[in-house]
Amino acid sequence: MLFFVLVKHIVFIFTCRIQFEPINSALLLIPSSISSFRFSLNNYPFDGALETCKIVLEMKRVFTYLHYFLYTAFYWNIGIAAYILYYDIKGEKKYHIHTSGVNELKHLKKEGIDTSATTIYTAASYPLLDYTFQHLPPSSRNHFIDIGCGMGRTMCVAAHYGFKKVSGIDFSKKFCDIAKDNLAITHQMEPSFDFNVINKNALNFEIPSDADCLFFFNPFNETVMKKVINNVMKSLKKKPHDLYIAYVNPLYKDLWIKAGFSEIYHTQKLRYIEESIFYYHVEMHS
């Protein structure tokens, strides 16, 4: 009976997608479907409330993956959606964290926070993160900073790759709280690193002098990116040091090159699955 309850909700979502409403409307129905499914679960006997909660959480995760797949397939294509989902499921299991999904930042709009300069939230794909850390020299594993950290996926992976300190900044308190929870899980597995998550606008964030790698997953538009690069250059002038920039989906890569950074690595697996690494070498600018 539980199986038919789940199938009913999934069919309803697909019906809205195909016949009645555009994909956004269908996807917005998923949270209510989860609530309805939770209510249906309560009508069936289980050995304790804990078992019920576990099942509900697992089904919520399934709906998150389904939401993510449909959204990505609609706005990009089904091949990219399948690629991302496959590696997301593998990565989440490997690192024991929960960072998957897509979020249009409506909770921020309700709080009156301006999101016009930002994009939707999705985390960088796990293969791109592996490429990132495999192409950063071991000597640059001091302080990693994720600008627009979301739920903390990149920081967690950075910790597993040996960074002594990882920091993240995001203007969503909700995402920052989730990131802290995920980093706490990672810290149990890799206790040798320190972490800090800051709920702040990136424009007001002063780049610390001990940072040796900054990470961006296309977090904002060109205007904001220029201002952030200006902050980075101010930090480098104040205390010159070598710095790496890992930039996923690098729409404004030319801005970093104009600022004096050299592109030392580039990869593109599929459309939108692309990354560049830039390097600022002090000796070249002294």
Secondary structure, DSSP 8 states (H G I E B T S, - for coil): -HHHHHHHHHHHHHHIIIIIS-HHHHHHTHHHHHHHHHHHHHTS--SSHHHHHHHHHHHHHHHHHHHHHHHHHHHT-HHHHHHHHHHHHHHHHHHT----S-B--HHHHHTT---TTB--B----HHHHHHHHHSS-GGG-SEEEEET-TTSHHHHHHHHTT-SEEEEEES-HHHHHHHHHHHHHHHHH-TT-EEEEEES-GGG----TT--EEEEES-B-HHHHHHHHHHHHHHHHHS---EEEEEES-TTHHHHHHTT-EEEEEEEEETTEEEEEEEE-GGGG-
